[in-house]
């Protein structure tokens, strides 16, 4: 048996192929899991000071990553993640843009 240092999801295409190979029942169960339900009702706001913009995201959005963002080392120079919060708390903020990736304001909570 040959050992490799390959991480199982290092290649996004490989991860997608594994998901496609998963039985439909398992895919549906994954979509309806309680953790996914909770992530669908948690929101985060990214406040970007450089662009003077605020955007709202679902917790499981790839840009948000539960308030951690996409980058490993957040410097805090460009902005800050706020949350988690409910949909009612999100509406307190003004001049929010909705993320085009996760479309958070279309979720019914």
Residue pairs with C-beta under 8 A, 6 or more apart in sequence:
8 14
8 15
9 15
19 27
22 30
30 36
36 60
38 59
39 58
39 59
39 60
39 66
40 58
40 59
40 60
40 107
40 109
41 86
41 87
41 107
41 109
42 58
42 59
42 66
42 83
42 84
42 85
42 86
43 56
43 57
43 58
43 59
43 83
43 84
43 85
43 86
43 87
43 89
43 90
43 104
44 56
44 57
44 58
44 59
44 61
44 64
44 66
44 67
44 81
44 82
44 83
44 84
44 85
45 54
45 55
45 56
45 57
45 81
45 82
45 83
45 85
45 90
45 93
45 96
46 54
46 55
46 57
46 63
46 64
46 69
46 79
46 80
46 81
46 82
47 53
47 54
47 79
47 80
47 81
47 82
48 54
48 55
48 78
48 79
49 78
49 79
49 80
50 77
50 78
50 79
53 95
53 97
54 93
54 95
54 96
54 97
55 96
55 97
55 98
55 99
56 90
56 93
56 96
56 97
56 98
56 99
56 104
56 105
57 63
57 64
57 99
57 101
57 102
57 104
58 64
58 99
58 102
58 104
58 107
59 66
59 67
59 83
59 84
60 66
60 102
61 99
61 101
61 102
61 104
62 70
62 101
62 102
63 69
63 70
63 99
63 101
63 102
64 81
64 99
64 102
66 84
67 81
67 82
67 83
67 84
68 74
68 81
69 81
86 109
87 107
87 109
90 96
90 104
98 104
98 105
